């Protein structure tokens, strides 16, 4: 692909991910950096924030180092300005808005769902008269060094391995707050990943896979195009990314004849003349394919996710097939969980069969029924799944709370947005105070936690924010006292949501449980994870609907091991009554799985046809005389519905942008 075509295609992609408020990841094979430099320059001119980092200096195995480099390199604002870095961008924002700086910042931060350390640091900088003390705090935080408190909130959690992914997401949201249309991130010299030691290389590829899978999930990156660029060795050498099965299934082109389109997951600027001849057709077509109207943005969002091999972030009725049986079971689960007890269900399906799509449908039903939705993915097992004091913050960051009064028309908000709303006005503060006093007055498990948020008949705001943020627990040991504290804070959240917002019992989704049995996970680590699952699945959370999503072989392994492992947990003196091991054992063994049925050929065809209809709504109808024959072949060659949908997107996008 020529440099000019590459730049124009990537700018089109960047404009669409910004419109859809998504983040996508692509691999770019390039021998010279000229094309990347041209793309960065044009992106700044078009109003995007541009940041880059060298993977030869900062490997993905150390994501915090990459985040520091991105913050230091960002170019945001006037293309004429030579100033780089986050502090310079904040200074330019203050100069532009003058006396209204804090007002504009707060309004945009709410709109972009910017929370956490970067919001507090940025606001403190903008609030200070000179900016110098606050600039030093930002620099110290980025360096992973302790800095003095910036406000009355909880102590800042330092940038490090456990916070890097959240910090990367917050950076992209902060750039939008500061006026950028979106963000272009270029991680170049990607071939350096191939030469890492086996352990570091596997970690780097795992981080890259997580960025592809979860980059724009709840609270994740927004309006961002991330390019991992390197020479041909990045994809051709031994130990290159295509030797990593999980990455290969996400990056490799499934339709070999497809010329790279704006959202292609793999782009090569070193291809042969034949492909270049075909790609010359892309440049004029970029201007011919219609821009996406606002009314079609949800459809664009769904299509871009499908093109990355991911399910939509929102339940999309047009792309839903075979969900009727699930709806019936959801009705039963919600009805049963209306009592003070909780209900437990197991959703079973092979990888790529559609579990996530079913879970999205469950989430949509839950939010419409005024139920908060909380998701805990069983990842990084040895770090936090068995330690609620560490994963509580992650659980809260992913939580969605149903709202009806949101001015944006959204059906949900983050729990931290709700906390901010509760503290925003006198009337909402009175309702919050009444709820805390009512909890304190009752002999509840959480009465003491509610009491600690009150002082002399008023809300102690700092204590409340510290309690509900859970940041002070993240680095604590896995002792019984800290685990109990974390569980109680979650229960306090749910009780406040019920009393202040009138929420029903929560839906708690435990996903990716197959990671319990990935290579390298010990029996002791699984036992620790089951200890926390005993709290979530054992009936302790009032009126909850708990869904464990697993593959069939994982469910079989869990049932086989559950007896012995859970017996060992019960014998531990540090086990808590809240970690109801006996109930988890019974539920695992007796649960009637809700199966994600394997789609038959007719259902798969219908799903592909629906993708075609949605694609036409976004791009306009494309001519495809060979559609029937192609679809028959694609069905045979696709191992899962997910793979079939990705193939379909590659073909339709090629027809829209290249024309053949």
Secondary structure by P-SEA (a helix, b strand, c coil): ccaaaaaaaaaaaaaaaaaacbbbbbbbbcccaaaaaaaaaaaaaabbbbbbbbccccccccaaaaaaaaaacccccccccccccaaaaaaaaaaacccaaaaaaaaaaaaaccccaaaaaaaaaaacccaaaaaaaaaaaaaccccccccccccccccccccaaaaaaaaaaaaaaacccbbbbbbccccccccccaaaaaaaaaaaaaaaaccccccccccbbbbbccccccccccccccccaaaaacccccccccccccccccccccccaaaaaaaaaaaaaccccccccccaaaaaaaaaaaaaccccccccccccccaaaaaaaaaaaaaaacccbbbbbbbbbcccccaaaaaaaaaaaaaaabbbbbbbbcccccccccccccaaaaaaaabbbbbcccccccccccaaaaaaaaaccaaaaaaaaaaaaaaaaccccaaaaaaaaccccccaaaaaaaaaaccccccccccaaaaaaaaaaaaaaaaaaaaaccccbbbbbbccccccccccccaaaaaaaaaaaaaaacccccccbbbbbbcaaaaaaaaaaaaaaaaaaaaccccccccaaaaaaaaaacccccccccccaaaaaaaaaaaaaaaaaaccbbbbcaaaaaaaaaaaacccaaaaaaaaaaaaaaaacccc
